[in-house]
C-alpha cells in the first residue's frame, strides 16, 4: 500500500476521528488514497460515509488526528476539489438552466445579476460538452430527467477544473441506463483528465469496472484497501451484516450479490469471535505492513480450512 506520507497521495488520514453532537462517528482512520485512482466509500447506513467527505472538505473538524487533502490540511484545498452532494437540486432554484448552474460553479455566487466573463462562458460550454449536455444547456433543471440532472451536477463540480472529485451517492434513484452513463462519464474523467475520484455508494456492481480501491467503514473505523482485497465474500458479509457473495463469470466480470441460493448448503453464516475480530481490525498505521482486509482474509481463510 502507498505510504500515508507519500507526495502522490490525494487524501491522507493519520489516526483521524470525527464526532458529531458529542457522538463518535468513526475513529482510527489511517490510510492514504493515491492520486489518479477511483475509490468507493462503502458501509451501512449511518456508518459515516457522508461524514468522511465532509471531514475531507474541512466542514467537520477531526476530534483526533488529522486529514490532509491534496497536500494541505482538510479545508485548505477546496478550490481544487469538485463536490457533488446527494441533494444537488435542493440548494438551487430548479428553474435555472444547466448552463447557469455550471456558471454558478465558476462564480461561487448565488444566481442573480453579475458579470460573466468570456472565459467563464467558454469554460461552461466546454464542461457541458464533456458531460453531454451541450444540446440541453438552456433547459431548466426541472425539465431534465434524473440522469441528466446528475450530469448537470457533475458539470457544475467540474467547472473549477478540480484535481479531486467527491460524489455522494451519485447513482441513487437513477435507472440502469442513467447509472451506466454516469459511470462511463466518471471513467472518462479518470482516464482523460487524470482525475482522482471518491464516490459514496451502496451498490458496488455498477462501479466495479472503474474502481481501483475502496474505503469501507467497519466496526466504527474507516479502512482502505485495493478493490480486489475488498471483493471478499467474508469481508463484505461482515461489513453489511448479511450474507454476500462475490461471483466471477467465465468472462472475468465480478458481481456482488446477497442471493443466498448461491451458497452451498453446508456453508455456515460468517461469524467471528472477539479475538479474531480484534486481530483483523487492528488500528495500527498501514505503513507498518499489510492492510486490514489482508488480515481479515487470512483469518477467514484459516477458519474455512479448519471447518
C-alpha atoms as one frame of an Amber mdcrd trajectory, in Angstrom:
protein
   0.000   0.000   0.000   1.153   3.557  -0.640   2.708   5.203   2.386   0.487
   7.806   4.066   3.386  10.282   3.826   3.924   9.953   0.086   3.525  13.082
  -2.042   1.458  11.274  -4.696  -1.465  10.685  -2.333  -4.643  12.703  -2.772
  -6.115  12.077   0.686  -4.254  11.003   3.826  -5.724  10.202   7.246  -3.480
   9.926  10.322  -5.304   8.370  13.292  -8.308  10.541  12.389 -11.546  10.538
  14.384 -14.734  12.564  13.949 -17.544  13.387  16.359 -20.950  14.922  15.699
 -23.090  16.270  18.508 -20.743  14.683  21.006 -21.169  11.241  19.415 -18.178
   9.417  17.968 -18.901   8.661  14.292 -15.688   6.838  13.447 -12.087   6.707
  14.655  -8.636   5.263  13.943  -8.645   6.377  10.309  -5.187   5.508   8.972
  -4.928   5.277   5.200  -3.953   7.086   2.006  -5.791   7.336  -1.309  -3.323
   7.511  -4.235  -3.784  10.227  -6.841  -5.352   9.223 -10.120  -7.480   6.466
  -8.593 -11.222   5.791  -8.323 -12.282   4.877  -4.802 -15.668   3.772  -3.476
 -16.779   4.614   0.063 -18.986   1.813   1.390 -20.683   0.906   4.626 -24.073
   0.518   6.214 -26.466   3.429   6.730 -25.226   5.715   9.483 -21.659   4.403
   9.341 -20.299   7.854   8.474 -19.731   7.794   4.709 -21.003  11.335   4.084
 -19.247  12.441   7.265 -15.963  11.270   5.737 -16.484  13.534   2.718 -17.446
  16.423   4.995 -14.274  15.883   7.010 -12.132  15.864   3.863 -13.718  19.178
   2.873 -12.957  20.603   6.306 -16.665  21.081   7.050 -16.298  18.954  10.181
 -13.127  19.122  12.293 -11.376  15.982  13.419 -11.642  15.297  17.141  -8.363
  13.408  16.937  -5.579  13.047  14.386  -5.566  14.890  11.089  -6.622  14.726
   7.433  -4.524  16.010   4.542  -6.117  16.616   1.143  -4.012  17.416  -1.938
  -1.024  18.110   0.275  -2.728  20.558   2.654  -4.881  20.308   5.791  -8.521
  19.466   5.080 -10.464  22.551   4.009  -7.483  24.427   2.578  -7.583  22.899
  -0.919 -11.305  23.130  -1.588 -10.796  25.320  -4.650  -9.141  22.262  -6.216
 -11.980  19.903  -5.238 -15.270  19.277  -7.028 -18.159  18.107  -4.858 -21.480
  16.563  -5.894 -23.792  16.242  -2.848 -26.741  13.894  -2.562 -29.193  16.797
  -2.643 -27.788  18.750  -5.579 -31.009  20.470  -6.679 -32.359  21.174  -3.188
 -29.911  24.038  -2.784 -30.634  25.516  -6.204 -33.523  27.202  -7.909 -34.722
  24.357 -10.140 -35.873  26.876 -12.746 -32.305  27.913 -13.604 -30.747  26.335
 -16.666 -27.999  23.765 -16.826 -25.680  26.440 -18.220 -26.481  28.808 -15.358
 -25.839  26.105 -12.790 -22.385  25.477 -14.265 -21.620  29.193 -14.207 -22.536
  29.198 -10.512 -19.747  26.663 -10.049 -17.359  29.216 -11.545 -18.558  32.418
  -9.901 -19.290  30.939  -6.489 -22.245  33.300  -6.128 -25.974  32.824  -5.862
 -27.754  33.363  -9.104 -28.516  36.977  -9.857 -27.224  39.931 -11.822 -23.459
  39.755 -12.133 -20.836  39.937 -14.845 -19.848  36.664 -16.511 -16.575  36.814
 -18.401 -15.986  35.353 -21.835 -13.583  32.862 -20.276 -16.245  31.690 -17.818
 -18.736  31.257 -20.651 -16.160  29.283 -22.641 -15.371  27.039 -19.675 -19.063
  26.418 -19.003 -19.613  25.393 -22.608 -16.560  23.117 -22.547 -17.797  21.299
 -19.447 -21.345  20.979 -20.781 -19.990  19.417 -23.960 -17.836  16.988 -21.991
 -20.751  15.700 -19.906 -23.045  15.505 -22.924 -25.369  18.368 -22.074 -24.411
  20.881 -24.769 -27.700  20.379 -26.597 -29.661  20.853 -23.372 -27.580  23.641
 -21.864 -30.530  26.055 -21.853 -33.038  23.589 -20.419 -34.173  24.342 -16.878
 -33.064  21.808 -14.283 -36.693  20.872 -13.623 -37.052  19.992 -17.303 -34.238
  17.435 -17.192 -34.518  13.765 -16.303 -32.843  12.476 -13.154 -29.865  11.182
 -15.115 -29.383  14.486 -16.935 -29.697  16.443 -13.688 -26.915  14.290 -12.281
 -24.786  15.160 -15.308 -25.548  18.847 -14.651 -24.445  18.384 -11.043 -21.179
  16.830 -12.177 -20.703  19.607 -14.736 -21.051  22.226 -12.019 -18.453  20.385
  -9.908 -16.079  20.239 -12.898 -16.328  23.943 -13.669 -13.376  24.832 -11.441
 -11.099  22.201 -13.086 -10.704  20.151  -9.888  -7.993  17.610  -9.181 -10.230
  15.633  -6.815 -13.926  14.865  -7.374 -16.101  13.800  -4.436 -19.563  12.373
  -5.153 -22.144  11.374  -2.564 -24.477   8.626  -3.859 -24.420   9.818  -7.500
 -26.222   6.679  -8.727 -29.071   6.772  -6.227 -32.587   6.872  -7.728 -31.298
   6.517 -11.307 -32.385   3.838 -13.763 -29.795   1.369 -15.039 -29.121   3.242
 -18.279 -28.558   6.516 -16.410 -26.324   4.795 -13.862 -24.212   3.339 -16.658
 -23.874   6.708 -18.392 -22.732   8.369 -15.158 -20.156   5.615 -14.541 -18.882
   5.980 -18.114 -18.529   9.719 -17.515 -16.518   9.095 -14.335 -14.300   6.652
 -16.232 -13.566   9.323 -18.867 -12.739  11.872 -16.171 -10.286   9.454 -14.620
  -8.693   8.290 -17.876  -8.699  11.517 -19.894  -8.283  14.122 -17.170  -6.331
  12.020 -14.682  -8.844  12.983 -12.014  -8.892  11.341  -8.602 -12.450  10.282
  -7.787 -14.032   9.289  -4.489 -17.627   8.099  -4.636 -20.023   7.066  -1.873
 -22.103   4.067  -2.935 -24.320   1.347  -1.511 -24.179  -0.942  -4.546 -20.707
  -1.643  -5.936 -21.783  -3.572  -9.021 -22.182  -0.728 -11.491 -18.931   0.899
 -10.306 -16.783  -2.245 -10.224 -15.275  -1.832 -13.726 -13.717   1.526 -12.819
 -12.829   1.062  -9.135  -9.217   0.784  -8.030  -9.867   0.803  -4.286 -12.470
   1.152  -1.571 -12.839   2.722   1.840 -15.029   0.520   3.986 -16.431   1.757
   7.297 -16.498  -1.263   9.558 -16.926  -1.516  13.324 -16.594   2.248  13.690
 -13.353   2.577  11.749 -12.584   3.543   8.121 -10.187   1.245   6.252  -8.738
   1.491   2.733  -7.718  -1.422   0.509  -7.291  -2.137  -3.208 -10.599  -3.225
  -4.694  -9.521  -6.851  -5.226  -8.901  -7.192  -1.478 -12.295  -5.711  -0.641
 -14.123  -8.070  -3.027 -14.087 -10.869  -0.481 -17.339 -12.563   0.474 -16.443
 -12.892   4.139 -15.342  -9.278   4.481 -18.461  -7.939   2.722 -20.686 -10.225
   4.798 -19.181  -8.806   7.981 -19.449  -5.273   6.585 -23.133  -5.428   5.621
 -24.347  -7.849   8.278 -25.926 -10.190   5.732 -24.536 -12.962   3.591 -22.833
 -11.508   0.499 -21.305 -13.477  -2.358 -18.737 -12.286  -4.898 -19.396 -14.064
  -8.200 -16.948 -14.218 -11.125 -18.302 -15.049 -14.577 -16.332 -17.038 -17.175
 -15.639 -13.702 -18.899 -13.967 -12.396 -15.739 -16.755 -10.000 -14.708 -17.373
  -9.778 -10.976 -20.670  -9.201  -9.210 -21.610  -8.735  -5.577 -24.875 -10.447
  -4.678 -26.837 -11.199  -1.480 -28.560 -14.188  -3.117 -28.417 -16.967  -0.532
 -29.325 -19.556  -3.198 -25.746 -19.270  -4.456 -24.367 -20.622  -1.192 -23.510
 -24.306  -0.725 -25.907 -25.831   1.805 -23.066 -26.744   4.142 -21.663 -23.199
   4.323 -22.236 -21.548   7.693 -23.054 -17.895   8.290 -19.835 -15.913   8.751
 -19.136 -15.264  12.422 -16.021 -14.291  14.341 -15.071 -14.452  17.976 -13.774
 -11.351  19.763 -10.084 -12.197  19.482 -10.299 -12.965  15.759 -12.182  -9.738
  15.022  -9.629  -7.758  17.020  -6.820  -9.368  15.011  -8.003  -8.346  11.562
  -9.179  -4.892  12.637  -6.056  -3.713  14.438  -5.759   0.039  14.139  -2.070
   0.468  13.544  -0.721   2.650  10.752  -0.951   0.791   7.383   2.669   1.730
   6.612   3.728  -0.822   9.221   2.791  -3.526   6.716  -0.330  -5.183   5.392
  -3.874  -3.943   5.070  -6.863  -4.530   7.309  -8.533  -6.502   4.524  -5.461
  -8.715   4.103  -5.572  -9.614   7.806  -9.298 -10.299   7.581  -8.946 -12.560
   4.551  -6.129 -14.549   6.193  -8.250 -15.098   9.283 -11.349 -16.167   7.410
  -9.474 -18.500   5.063  -7.834 -20.214   8.032 -11.254 -20.671   9.593 -12.642
 -22.229   6.380  -9.736 -24.731   6.312 -10.490 -25.823   9.862 -14.218 -26.490
   9.229
